[in-house]
Amino acid sequence: MESGAVLPVMALVPFIGALLPALMIRAGRNACALTTGAVTLLAFVMLMTMAPAVFRGEVLQAELSWLPALGLSASFFLDGLGFLFAGMILGVGLLIILYARFYLSGDDPMGQFYTYLLLFQGAMLGIVISDNILLLLVFWELTSLSSFLLIGYWKHLPEGRQGARMALAVTGAGGLAMIAGMLILGDIAGSYNLTDILQQGEAIRASEWYFPALILILLGAFTKSAQFPFHFWLPHAMAAPTPVSAYLHSATMVKAGVFLLARMWPVLAGTPEWFYIVATTGLITMVLGAFIALFKDDLKALLAFSTVSHLGLLTLLLGLGTKFGVVAAIFHIINHLTFKAALFMSAGIVDHETHTRDIKRLGGLRKLMPVTAVIACLAALSMAGIPLFNGFLSKEMMLEAAARTEWYENPLIVPVLATVGALLSVAYSFRFIVHTFFGPVRDDYPAKPHDPSFGMWAAPAFLVFLVILIGVFPKVVAPLVAVASDAAFGGGKAPYYSLKIWHGFTPALYMSVAAVVGGLVLLALHRPLDWLWNAIPRPEAKAIFEWLLDRIVRACRRVAELTHDGAISRYLAIFAASTVALGALAWSGGGMPMATRDLLPVTPVAIMGWVLLVTATLYLLTIHHNRFRALVVISIVGLMVSGGFVYLSAPDLALTQISVETVTILLLLLALHFLPKDTPRESTMPVRLRDGAIAVASGGTVAALAYAFMLRDVSVISDFHLANSYKGGGGTNVVNVILVDFRGYDTYGEIIVLGIAGLTIYAVMDALLNGAASRRLRNFEFAPDRSKDRHPLMMVVATRFLLPITAMVGVYMFLRGHNQPGGGFVAGLIVSIGLLMQYMASGFAWAQQRQKIGYHSMIGLGVVIAGLTGAGAWLAGRPFLTSDFGYVNLPPIEEFELATAALFDLGVFLAVLGAVMLTLYSLSRIARYAGSTVNPEAMDYDPSRRRARTPKEAL
Amino acid sequence: MEMLVASAVGVLTAGGVYLMLRLRAFPVILGLALLSYAVNVFLFSSGRLAVGLPPVLNKYAETAYSDPLPQALVLTAIVISFGMTAVLVMIALGSFLESAEDEVNIDPNRPEVDEDEDAPQATGAP
């Protein structure tokens, strides 16, 4: 096992590179294409550096562990099979990038195209070099997603969007099945690493879960590789730009399914189930695809069905379960890639130059586009399986393999059907050649055809060069075929095979001759057959698919409408009732230990608090229709809760609760200003009784739970905090030390959440004031008995006095927080109450004028300070948010402590202050829109101004 | 003492759930506020009750302390529940100002609000 440290880097290169084209397009189309090409070339060169090791038969591995305990790691490996596919993905990728540069018109967003292409390339590359099957699944889904973007690239075409959606639905559904299958496989093998799974073929085949896993994995592979009955998405995906079709639908994505079959071959193949499912599917797909291709008039549709047919051929070969079949499949993968990509590109050139892909409108292009004609014809001859072209060699191997195969003890079915498939393949290949390029020159092409520039035909020409090279000297790819097929059947003795043109008079040769002759006869009869094809009704896959989709959507909608009818009260009632029911169920299971703690004595003070709290709550329920009174009553509840915290030795909580209480009530008061002042009595008696029953049940169970919990001892981790608070955190207020030190990460997250809440409120308010609500606000009618003196003198003066005092209390609370009750949270709330009072007393405009620091920036500053303090620990080589402290002795003051935790607390303080103020600021800003005059001065009746004005008024 | 705290939590929960099931936004917000009191006290009580125990470390003597961990958790919970209440209030206010209704349920019989209500005015503006 060799180290392949470069593998993860190679897998990442296309993903990181995907950012570049979108930027480089600003420098022009050539720069964009060149950058994309450079990214792919970089990955290709990385791959080639590993070629010598792969050809020596070594397996390169690299692992980045993430959660090794759960078997989750990003592990990669490269063997012959992976090397072959990676080479195809990157090599063809380069050719496609070149071709697309000339194919895309100036109106197409090229940067987007290349970004999608690189994303897709990275996903494909990931599939073929992943070792961990979970990682493979991630890449598998990524190919579905990125191919969706590519197929739907021409967003303005409905066919493009529909095709993309269909491809995503079919391959995505298959991908889901495959996830289940892979998980089963990993469970049987006890490892999620392919290299381990591949060693356990026998155990897996013997497992009782083998069959379900096989079916699920095959669903994934068959949908991806467009096997019958999932073949229908591929032709519809042809709405994509031709470079996409050439890349995805000849060389890469559809081969992912075949790759998976080959990859899993040592584990899953060799059983009758495998043979009958895989080989039969392949056989049907091969014949059916070829048959339909013969009658397609659209050049790309013809090629699409031909691809379906050839994928069927590959599936058949892998399904045979023989090593010879695997060799033939690997060889045909290479050959199919070369001729089919060249054919797609040629079809694209024809489309590009004549503005049609309809065979019935073409013909005679041989004279007008000689270069394209030569390229396309040579590639099509290879597709037909004519000697001296590479398609012939692998087709012979397929026929030879088929000739030796018995299907259900019948030796004829497979060879005959294989010959029929080859025959049809000859027919449609020659149709492609004859009906497009031969025949008389027409005068009604939609555009005047001529050969494109060199850049556009260079890529297909290179591929055709390979077609002939392999066709004449098959030995050039022999090492690649050998190393890839070796990897595919997982070692062991290779079967006898020889890549050469002349094998003697074998059955395969007779079958081949029959196919060519029969194919040509069929082509001669094409006109009447085509008439017959169009005359006979046949099921249309797209219609069936859409019907099915429509049914599913309708069923989902019915379920959603039934359960989700917009009545949130009903959902909440169901939620509360079912929570109680679940709790009761859990309790009825028993297993509750005996109470171990004694009750604390009840004191009169406690009883008084309890009575106040319970009375206030019950009273609230009876008068909640009067909203102002309800607010007063609920503040009693809050006050009692704070008092309870004081009584139960939690001063920090009491401080926080009482300040939050104040802020909340102010907030609700501000909101109530614009809301109706009364709640109408709407619920009927039965509904109220139902809600009451649910409420009593919830309250009763929660009380029982709390009671049971308080009387039992459980092991707690607080002793650790108590023991280490002073030693490790440098503070005697353990609650504060927990907040800023032990659980600093939580607190950091919490201030961010609070900041987000503040910003959300600001955004909602902003959207409101720009929408219909602002018109409503401008015409807002306030109660006629509203006070005329809304900013009374007494209050203005009192709050001005209070501001510095509040600020000082805030600072005091903040500074002592580490050692005494207090801290950033409380200090932030106290200071915001002080500021808030200015808004209430002196009016929004006056207070806002004097507000120098924006609340948004205060939130941001707080989070940044807290984050930087945490990150500062890195400088000392400690983990994030490790705090440090020391004691300083300045002569006039007592010894005091400096802790980084205080800096963190400052961040908390600022974030809390900013969030609270932003919230209330947003609410009060609404008032400015609400038709009320905004007071420019602090007081409505200012005695000092009044005196100054009096003499003038007297005049 | 435990009995008092447990029953207070129960009453707060019951009141909160009842108000939460009302049909207007304002009582629902009040109900959620009651529920947050209940939840906070419940969480706090999971540290067991302690009357008269020092919450702050004493440098000079070994004593028992109240459990600090639930207190720290509840402290942040109080602040966060303020944030949640504030967002809810804003949403309720927004929906009232937009539609002049403060019902929480969508009436299935009411015709859907025309999304393009503002469109003519928006295009009319310069």
Interface residues (C-beta under 8 A of the other chain):
Chain A: D565 G566 A567 I568 S569 R570 L572 A573 A576 R597 L599 L600 P601 V602 T603 A606 I607 W610 L613 V614 T617 L618 L620 L621 H624 R627 A630 I634 V637 G638 V641 G644 F645 Y647 L648 S649 A650 P651 D652 L653 T656 Q657 V660 V663 T664 L667 L668 A671 L672 F674 L675 P676 T679 P680 E682 S683 D691 G692 I694 A695 V696 S698 G699 G700 V702 A703 A704 L705 A706 Y707 F709 M710 L711 V716 I717 S718 H721 L722 S725 Y726 T732 N733 V734 V735 I738 L739 R743 D746 T747 E750 V753 L754 A757 G758 T760 I761 V764 M765 A767 L768 G771 A772 A773 R776 L777 N819 Q820 P821 F825 L829 V912 A915 V916 T919 S922 L923 I926
Chain B: M1 E2 M3 L4 V5 A6 S7 A8 V9 G10 V11 L12 T13 A14 G15 G16 V17 Y18 L19 M20 L21 R22 L23 R24 A25 F26 P27 I29 L30 A33 L34 Y37 A38 N40 V41 F42 F44 S45 S46 G47 R48 L49 A50 V51 G52 L53 P54 P55 V56 L57 N58 K59 Y65 S66 D67 P68 L69 Q71 A72 V74 L75 T76 I78 V79 I80 S81 F82 G83 M84 T85 A86 V87 V89 M90 I91 A92 L93 G94 F96 L97 E98 A100 D102 V104 N105 I106 D107 P108 E117 D118
